[in-house]
Amino acid sequence: MAIEKEEKRSLPPVGAWAPALALSWLVPGGGHLLLKRTGRGLLLMASISSMFVCGLMMRGAMFTPQSSDLLTTLINTGGFIGDLASGVLYLLTVWLGYSQPDVAGAVHDYGTKFLVTAGLLNILAMVDVFDIAVGRKD
């Protein structure tokens, strides 16, 4: 009984997928719009942007990388990567001076989680854009 091996496909040139991936990070949903997936792009743009704005309205804190004990370093670096993954939403927010301290309270805590989750959702959208751009997904 022979087991069929999947053919390994090589990646297309970087110029074929990098612009869509970069736009997908910078503008949530933008990579999908560039790849002519308008419905998916608009849905992602609306959901990621509204999640980020809700996090700001709940006065969630933005993470900054800090070095201390291992757990604090992991939490703050991971949170910072999640925030940064929101692209232009994060960049504009920081540029305009939003700096909410981390305060006790359920609403603030949920706001912080909303901000990070918006970035994580954008990372999933970037993976989807990459798969579409290289032809792994329709």
PEKABEL-V955373 format. One record per residue. N is the residue number from 1. PSI is psi in whole degrees, -180 to 180 (NA if undefined). OMEGA is omega in whole degrees, -180 to 180 (* if undefined). Layout:
n->N psi->PSI omega->OMEGA
n->N psi->PSI omega->OMEGA
//
This chain:
n->1 psi->116 omega->-178
n->2 psi->136 omega->176
n->3 psi->124 omega->-180
n->4 psi->133 omega->178
n->5 psi->141 omega->176
n->6 psi->139 omega->175
n->7 psi->135 omega->177
n->8 psi->124 omega->177
n->9 psi->137 omega->176
n->10 psi->155 omega->180
n->11 psi->146 omega->173
n->12 psi->168 omega->179
n->13 psi->151 omega->-177
n->14 psi->-36 omega->-180
n->15 psi->-17 omega->-180
n->16 psi->-30 omega->-176
n->17 psi->-21 omega->-176
n->18 psi->-43 omega->179
n->19 psi->-41 omega->179
n->20 psi->-39 omega->180
n->21 psi->-43 omega->179
n->22 psi->-43 omega->178
n->23 psi->-35 omega->179
n->24 psi->-37 omega->176
n->25 psi->-47 omega->-174
n->26 psi->-48 omega->-179
n->27 psi->107 omega->180
n->28 psi->125 omega->-178
n->29 psi->-13 omega->-177
n->30 psi->-36 omega->179
n->31 psi->-38 omega->177
n->32 psi->-40 omega->178
n->33 psi->-40 omega->178
n->34 psi->-34 omega->180
n->35 psi->13 omega->177
n->36 psi->32 omega->173
n->37 psi->67 omega->-169
n->38 psi->-47 omega->-178
n->39 psi->-48 omega->180
n->40 psi->-40 omega->180
n->41 psi->-44 omega->180
n->42 psi->-38 omega->178
n->43 psi->-45 omega->178
n->44 psi->-41 omega->179
n->45 psi->-46 omega->-179
n->46 psi->-44 omega->-175
n->47 psi->-43 omega->-180
n->48 psi->-43 omega->180
n->49 psi->-43 omega->-180
n->50 psi->-36 omega->177
n->51 psi->-41 omega->179
n->52 psi->-45 omega->-180
n->53 psi->-40 omega->176
n->54 psi->-40 omega->177
n->55 psi->-39 omega->177
n->56 psi->-41 omega->-179
n->57 psi->-27 omega->176
n->58 psi->5 omega->178
n->59 psi->44 omega->177
n->60 psi->154 omega->-179
n->61 psi->145 omega->173
n->62 psi->138 omega->179
n->63 psi->147 omega->171
n->64 psi->142 omega->180
n->65 psi->130 omega->178
n->66 psi->145 omega->176
n->67 psi->124 omega->180
n->68 psi->-130 omega->174
n->69 psi->166 omega->-173
n->70 psi->-44 omega->-177
n->71 psi->-45 omega->179
n->72 psi->-42 omega->179
n->73 psi->-45 omega->-180
n->74 psi->-45 omega->-178
n->75 psi->-47 omega->-177
n->76 psi->-37 omega->178
n->77 psi->-43 omega->177
n->78 psi->-43 omega->177
n->79 psi->-39 omega->178
n->80 psi->-43 omega->178
n->81 psi->-41 omega->176
n->82 psi->-44 omega->178
n->83 psi->-47 omega->-177
n->84 psi->-29 omega->-179
n->85 psi->-11 omega->177
n->86 psi->-5 omega->174
n->87 psi->-128 omega->-174
n->88 psi->-28 omega->177
n->89 psi->-46 omega->178
n->90 psi->-46 omega->-177
n->91 psi->-44 omega->178
n->92 psi->-41 omega->-179
n->93 psi->-46 omega->179
n->94 psi->-42 omega->-179
n->95 psi->-36 omega->179
n->96 psi->0 omega->171
n->97 psi->16 omega->178
n->98 psi->122 omega->179
n->99 psi->79 omega->-180
n->100 psi->122 omega->177
n->101 psi->155 omega->178
n->102 psi->109 omega->-178
n->103 psi->159 omega->179
n->104 psi->143 omega->178
n->105 psi->141 omega->-176
n->106 psi->-42 omega->-176
n->107 psi->-44 omega->179
n->108 psi->-40 omega->-180
n->109 psi->-44 omega->176
n->110 psi->-38 omega->178
n->111 psi->-42 omega->177
n->112 psi->-42 omega->179
n->113 psi->-37 omega->177
n->114 psi->-42 omega->-179
n->115 psi->-45 omega->180
n->116 psi->-42 omega->-178
n->117 psi->-33 omega->176
n->118 psi->-42 omega->177
n->119 psi->-40 omega->179
n->120 psi->-37 omega->175
n->121 psi->-36 omega->178
n->122 psi->-33 omega->175
n->123 psi->-42 omega->176
n->124 psi->-39 omega->177
n->125 psi->-36 omega->178
n->126 psi->-39 omega->177
n->127 psi->-41 omega->178
n->128 psi->-43 omega->178
n->129 psi->-43 omega->179
n->130 psi->-46 omega->-180
n->131 psi->-40 omega->179
n->132 psi->-43 omega->-175
n->133 psi->-34 omega->180
n->134 psi->-1 omega->174
n->135 psi->12 omega->178
n->136 psi->-18 omega->-174
n->137 psi->146 omega->178
n->138 psi->NA omega->*
//
